[in-house]
Amino acid sequence: MSPVPVLETRRLEKRFGGIVASNDVNLSIARGARHALIGPNGAGKTTLVNMLTGVLKPSGGEILLDGKEITMLDPHQRVRLGIARTFQINQLFADLTPVETLGLAISERLGTGTHFWRVPGTRPEVVDEIAALLERFGLADVMHERTGVLPYGKQRLLEIALAFACRPRVLLLDEPAAGVPEAERHEILAAVAGLPADVTVLLIEHDMDIVFTFADRISVLVNGQLFVEGTPDEVARDPRVKAVYLGESLESGEPVDA
Ligand SMILES: Nc1ncnc2c1ncn2[C@@H]1O[C@H](COP(=O)(O)OP(=O)(O)OP(=O)(O)O)[C@@H](O)[C@H]1O
Protein backbone atom coordinates (compact mmCIF):
# COMPACT_ATOMS: atom_id res chain seq x y z
CA MET A 1 0.00 0.00 0.00
CA SER A 2 1.37 3.45 -0.86
CA PRO A 3 1.87 5.86 2.07
CA VAL A 4 -0.85 8.39 2.92
CA PRO A 5 -0.11 11.65 1.07
CA VAL A 6 0.50 14.58 3.38
CA LEU A 7 -1.93 16.71 1.37
CA GLU A 8 -4.60 15.45 -0.95
CA THR A 9 -7.63 16.74 -2.84
CA ARG A 10 -10.48 14.56 -4.03
CA ARG A 11 -12.75 15.73 -6.83
CA LEU A 12 -12.16 19.31 -5.74
CA GLU A 13 -14.30 21.90 -7.46
CA LYS A 14 -14.69 25.67 -7.38
CA ARG A 15 -17.22 27.60 -9.39
CA PHE A 16 -17.49 31.37 -9.61
CA GLY A 17 -20.92 31.80 -11.20
CA GLY A 18 -20.53 30.21 -14.61
CA ILE A 19 -16.71 29.94 -14.38
CA VAL A 20 -15.34 26.57 -13.29
CA ALA A 21 -11.98 27.55 -11.79
CA SER A 22 -11.26 24.08 -10.35
CA ASN A 23 -12.76 21.07 -12.00
CA ASP A 24 -12.55 17.61 -10.45
CA VAL A 25 -9.01 18.09 -9.15
CA ASN A 26 -7.42 14.98 -7.59
CA LEU A 27 -4.05 16.19 -6.35
CA SER A 28 -1.79 14.07 -4.19
CA ILE A 29 1.32 15.49 -2.53
CA ALA A 30 3.74 13.04 -0.96
CA ARG A 31 5.40 13.72 2.38
CA GLY A 32 8.66 15.60 1.86
CA ALA A 33 7.90 16.26 -1.82
CA ARG A 34 9.15 19.19 -3.81
CA HIS A 35 5.98 19.50 -5.83
CA ALA A 36 5.39 22.23 -8.40
CA LEU A 37 2.03 23.37 -9.71
CA ILE A 38 2.23 24.99 -13.13
CA GLY A 39 -0.18 26.08 -15.83
CA PRO A 40 -0.99 29.02 -18.05
CA ASN A 41 -2.58 32.23 -16.76
CA GLY A 42 -6.08 31.62 -15.48
CA ALA A 43 -5.55 27.84 -15.19
CA GLY A 44 -6.77 27.84 -11.59
CA LYS A 45 -3.50 27.63 -9.62
CA THR A 46 -4.28 30.42 -7.17
CA THR A 47 -7.85 29.21 -6.73
CA LEU A 48 -6.53 25.75 -5.82
CA VAL A 49 -4.00 27.16 -3.34
CA ASN A 50 -6.69 29.37 -1.83
CA MET A 51 -8.82 26.29 -1.25
CA LEU A 52 -5.90 24.34 0.22
CA THR A 53 -5.23 27.14 2.70
CA GLY A 54 -8.89 27.83 3.53
CA VAL A 55 -9.10 31.30 1.96
CA LEU A 56 -11.77 29.94 -0.38
CA LYS A 57 -14.34 27.28 0.40
CA PRO A 58 -14.73 24.67 -2.35
CA SER A 59 -17.99 24.21 -4.25
CA GLY A 60 -17.45 20.46 -4.06
CA GLY A 61 -14.96 17.74 -3.17
CA GLU A 62 -12.61 17.23 -0.25
CA ILE A 63 -9.21 18.29 1.06
CA LEU A 64 -7.28 15.97 3.37
CA LEU A 65 -4.21 16.65 5.49
CA ASP A 66 -2.51 13.45 6.65
CA GLY A 67 -5.66 11.58 5.67
CA LYS A 68 -7.97 13.78 7.79
CA GLU A 69 -10.56 15.99 6.20
CA ILE A 70 -9.93 19.72 6.51
CA THR A 71 -12.16 20.93 3.65
CA MET A 72 -14.14 23.51 5.62
CA LEU A 73 -11.57 24.58 8.25
CA ASP A 74 -10.60 28.25 8.49
CA PRO A 75 -7.11 29.41 7.45
CA HIS A 76 -5.86 29.88 11.04
CA GLN A 77 -6.98 26.37 11.97
CA ARG A 78 -5.00 25.00 9.00
CA VAL A 79 -1.93 27.00 10.01
CA ARG A 80 -2.12 25.33 13.42
CA LEU A 81 -2.38 21.95 11.73
CA GLY A 82 0.75 22.73 9.72
CA ILE A 83 -0.16 24.37 6.40
CA ALA A 84 1.52 27.74 5.81
CA ARG A 85 1.75 29.85 2.70
CA THR A 86 3.35 32.85 1.11
CA PHE A 87 1.33 35.17 -1.08
CA GLN A 88 1.84 36.20 -4.67
CA ILE A 89 1.57 39.86 -3.74
CA ASN A 90 3.82 41.17 -1.03
CA GLN A 91 1.79 41.45 2.18
CA LEU A 92 4.31 42.49 4.80
CA PHE A 93 4.17 45.24 7.43
CA ALA A 94 6.18 48.00 5.77
CA ASP A 95 6.99 49.83 9.02
CA LEU A 96 8.31 46.83 10.95
CA THR A 97 11.82 45.46 10.69
CA PRO A 98 12.51 41.79 9.87
CA VAL A 99 13.36 41.20 13.55
CA GLU A 100 10.01 42.63 14.66
CA THR A 101 8.07 40.84 11.93
CA LEU A 102 9.55 37.45 12.76
CA GLY A 103 9.22 38.10 16.49
CA LEU A 104 5.52 38.74 16.04
CA ALA A 105 5.04 35.56 14.01
CA ILE A 106 6.89 33.42 16.54
CA SER A 107 5.08 35.01 19.50
CA GLU A 108 1.78 34.42 17.76
CA ARG A 109 2.67 30.77 17.21
CA LEU A 110 3.72 30.37 20.84
CA GLY A 111 0.72 32.34 22.11
CA THR A 112 3.09 34.43 24.24
CA GLY A 113 2.02 37.96 23.33
CA THR A 114 4.09 40.51 21.49
CA HIS A 115 6.30 42.08 24.17
CA PHE A 116 9.36 39.96 23.60
CA TRP A 117 11.56 42.84 22.42
CA ARG A 118 10.59 45.25 25.18
CA VAL A 119 12.45 43.26 27.82
CA PRO A 120 15.49 41.94 25.99
CA GLY A 121 16.55 38.48 26.99
CA THR A 122 13.34 37.51 28.76
CA ARG A 123 12.45 35.14 25.97
CA PRO A 124 15.78 33.85 24.76
CA GLU A 125 14.20 31.03 22.78
CA VAL A 126 12.31 33.59 20.67
CA VAL A 127 15.47 35.63 20.14
CA ASP A 128 17.40 32.49 19.16
CA GLU A 129 14.71 31.46 16.71
CA ILE A 130 14.64 34.93 15.13
CA ALA A 131 18.42 34.78 14.73
CA ALA A 132 18.22 31.34 13.10
CA LEU A 133 15.52 32.51 10.68
CA LEU A 134 17.47 35.65 9.76
CA GLU A 135 20.50 33.49 9.04
CA ARG A 136 18.63 30.82 7.07
CA PHE A 137 16.87 33.35 4.84
CA GLY A 138 19.77 35.76 4.28
CA LEU A 139 18.19 38.59 6.27
CA ALA A 140 20.79 39.13 8.99
CA ASP A 141 22.36 42.12 7.21
CA VAL A 142 19.04 43.98 7.03
CA MET A 143 17.42 42.80 10.25
CA HIS A 144 16.91 46.30 11.72
CA GLU A 145 15.84 48.05 8.54
CA ARG A 146 12.26 48.96 7.79
CA THR A 147 10.74 46.25 5.61
CA GLY A 148 9.25 48.86 3.27
CA VAL A 149 12.70 50.04 2.16
CA LEU A 150 14.27 46.61 1.68
CA PRO A 151 15.20 45.39 -1.81
CA TYR A 152 12.29 43.43 -3.22
CA GLY A 153 14.20 40.14 -3.10
CA LYS A 154 14.73 40.59 0.65
CA GLN A 155 11.03 41.32 1.12
CA ARG A 156 10.17 38.08 -0.64
CA LEU A 157 12.70 36.23 1.53
CA LEU A 158 11.02 37.71 4.61
CA GLU A 159 7.67 36.39 3.35
CA ILE A 160 9.11 32.90 3.12
CA ALA A 161 10.75 33.26 6.54
CA LEU A 162 7.40 34.37 7.96
CA ALA A 163 5.59 31.33 6.60
CA PHE A 164 8.45 29.12 7.80
CA ALA A 165 8.16 30.64 11.29
CA CYS A 166 4.75 28.94 11.55
CA ARG A 167 6.71 25.63 11.59
CA PRO A 168 4.69 24.20 8.70
CA ARG A 169 4.62 20.58 7.68
CA VAL A 170 3.42 21.79 4.28
CA LEU A 171 4.66 25.08 2.87
CA LEU A 172 2.87 26.60 -0.12
CA LEU A 173 4.98 29.08 -2.05
CA ASP A 174 2.97 31.22 -4.45
CA GLU A 175 5.39 32.58 -7.06
CA PRO A 176 8.14 33.42 -4.57
CA ALA A 177 10.39 34.91 -7.26
CA ALA A 178 7.73 36.93 -9.09
CA GLY A 179 8.85 40.51 -9.61
CA VAL A 180 12.30 39.88 -8.13
CA PRO A 181 15.12 41.38 -10.23
CA GLU A 182 17.40 38.84 -11.90
CA ALA A 183 20.38 39.77 -9.68
CA GLU A 184 18.42 38.86 -6.51
CA ARG A 185 16.73 35.68 -7.73
CA HIS A 186 19.56 33.34 -6.78
CA GLU A 187 18.97 34.19 -3.10
CA ILE A 188 15.34 33.12 -3.36
CA LEU A 189 16.32 29.92 -5.15
CA ALA A 190 18.95 29.12 -2.53
CA ALA A 191 16.48 29.72 0.31
CA VAL A 192 13.86 27.50 -1.29
CA ALA A 193 16.40 24.80 -2.11
CA GLY A 194 17.67 24.92 1.47
CA LEU A 195 14.32 24.26 3.13
CA PRO A 196 14.50 21.21 5.42
CA ALA A 197 13.67 17.89 3.78
CA ASP A 198 10.90 17.13 6.28
CA VAL A 199 8.91 20.19 5.16
CA THR A 200 6.75 19.33 2.15
CA VAL A 201 6.78 22.14 -0.40
CA LEU A 202 4.18 23.01 -3.02
CA LEU A 203 5.52 25.66 -5.38
CA ILE A 204 3.36 27.66 -7.78
CA GLU A 205 5.66 29.22 -10.32
CA HIS A 206 5.71 30.53 -13.88
CA ASP A 207 9.49 30.49 -14.20
CA MET A 208 10.30 27.10 -15.72
CA ASP A 209 13.98 27.32 -14.77
CA ILE A 210 12.97 27.51 -11.13
CA VAL A 211 10.36 24.76 -11.51
CA PHE A 212 12.71 22.30 -13.19
CA THR A 213 15.59 23.08 -10.82
CA PHE A 214 13.44 22.62 -7.77
CA ALA A 215 10.69 20.07 -8.33
CA ASP A 216 10.71 16.30 -8.05
CA ARG A 217 7.07 16.20 -9.10
CA ILE A 218 5.06 18.53 -11.33
CA SER A 219 1.31 18.92 -11.78
CA VAL A 220 0.03 20.86 -14.77
CA LEU A 221 -3.33 22.59 -14.49
CA VAL A 222 -5.23 23.71 -17.56
CA ASN A 223 -8.72 25.20 -17.50
CA GLY A 224 -9.13 24.19 -13.85
CA GLN A 225 -8.30 20.54 -14.51
CA LEU A 226 -5.27 18.51 -13.62
CA PHE A 227 -3.97 17.93 -17.10
CA VAL A 228 -0.68 16.10 -16.68
CA GLU A 229 1.27 14.98 -13.65
CA GLY A 230 4.67 13.35 -13.36
CA THR A 231 8.38 13.73 -12.80
CA PRO A 232 10.07 16.76 -14.38
CA ASP A 233 11.36 14.50 -17.17
CA GLU A 234 7.93 13.08 -17.92
CA VAL A 235 6.33 16.52 -17.93
CA ALA A 236 9.06 18.06 -20.08
CA ARG A 237 8.66 15.29 -22.66
CA ASP A 238 4.87 15.36 -22.73
CA PRO A 239 3.67 16.75 -26.07
CA ARG A 240 0.43 18.01 -24.50
CA VAL A 241 2.39 20.19 -22.08
CA LYS A 242 4.45 21.59 -24.93
CA ALA A 243 1.24 22.32 -26.79
CA VAL A 244 -0.20 24.23 -23.82
CA TYR A 245 2.93 26.28 -23.33
CA LEU A 246 3.33 26.98 -27.02
CA GLY A 247 -0.29 28.13 -27.08
CA GLU A 248 -1.41 25.45 -29.49
CA SER A 249 -4.80 23.77 -29.55
CA LEU A 250 -5.54 21.53 -26.58
CA GLU A 251 -8.27 19.63 -28.28
CA SER A 252 -6.12 16.65 -29.15
CA GLY A 253 -5.05 16.14 -25.52
CA GLU A 254 -7.32 14.45 -23.04
CA PRO A 255 -6.98 15.54 -19.42
CA VAL A 256 -5.15 13.04 -17.25
CA ASP A 257 -6.18 12.15 -13.71
CA ALA A 258 -3.59 12.19 -10.94
N1 LIG B 1 -13.06 35.67 -7.19
C1 LIG B 1 -13.27 35.30 -8.46
N2 LIG B 1 -14.43 35.60 -9.08
C2 LIG B 1 -14.66 35.22 -10.37
N3 LIG B 1 -13.78 34.54 -11.11
C3 LIG B 1 -12.60 34.22 -10.55
C4 LIG B 1 -12.28 34.59 -9.20
N4 LIG B 1 -11.02 34.13 -8.90
C5 LIG B 1 -10.59 33.51 -10.02
N5 LIG B 1 -11.52 33.56 -11.00
C6 LIG B 1 -11.42 32.97 -12.34
O1 LIG B 1 -11.05 31.61 -12.17
C7 LIG B 1 -10.11 31.22 -13.16
C8 LIG B 1 -8.84 30.73 -12.50
O2 LIG B 1 -8.15 31.85 -11.90
P1 LIG B 1 -6.84 31.69 -11.02
O3 LIG B 1 -6.47 33.06 -10.54
O4 LIG B 1 -7.02 30.63 -10.02
O5 LIG B 1 -5.78 31.21 -12.12
P2 LIG B 1 -4.19 31.16 -12.03
O6 LIG B 1 -3.78 29.89 -12.68
O7 LIG B 1 -3.75 31.38 -10.64
O8 LIG B 1 -3.77 32.39 -12.92
P3 LIG B 1 -2.42 33.30 -12.87
O9 LIG B 1 -1.31 32.42 -13.28
O10 LIG B 1 -2.73 34.36 -13.89
O11 LIG B 1 -2.30 33.83 -11.47
C9 LIG B 1 -9.91 32.42 -14.06
O12 LIG B 1 -10.81 32.31 -15.16
C10 LIG B 1 -10.31 33.60 -13.19
O13 LIG B 1 -10.78 34.67 -13.95
The ligand as a Gaussian input file, in Angstrom:
#p B3LYP/6-31G(d) Opt

LIG

0 1
 N      -13.061000      35.673000      -7.186000
 C      -13.265000      35.304000      -8.456000
 N      -14.427000      35.598000      -9.083000
 C      -14.662000      35.217000     -10.367000
 N      -13.775000      34.535000     -11.110000
 C      -12.596000      34.219000     -10.548000
 C      -12.277000      34.589000      -9.196000
 N      -11.022000      34.128000      -8.904000
 C      -10.592000      33.506000     -10.022000
 N      -11.524000      33.558000     -11.000000
 C      -11.422000      32.967000     -12.342000
 O      -11.045000      31.612000     -12.173000
 C      -10.109000      31.215000     -13.164000
 C       -8.836000      30.733000     -12.496000
 O       -8.154000      31.848000     -11.900000
 P       -6.836000      31.693000     -11.024000
 O       -6.466000      33.064000     -10.544000
 O       -7.022000      30.627000     -10.019000
 O       -5.777000      31.206000     -12.121000
 P       -4.189000      31.157000     -12.032000
 O       -3.778000      29.887000     -12.678000
 O       -3.746000      31.385000     -10.636000
 O       -3.770000      32.394000     -12.921000
 P       -2.424000      33.303000     -12.868000
 O       -1.305000      32.423000     -13.283000
 O       -2.731000      34.358000     -13.886000
 O       -2.295000      33.832000     -11.467000
 C       -9.914000      32.424000     -14.061000
 O      -10.812000      32.307000     -15.156000
 C      -10.312000      33.595000     -13.186000
 O      -10.780000      34.669000     -13.950000

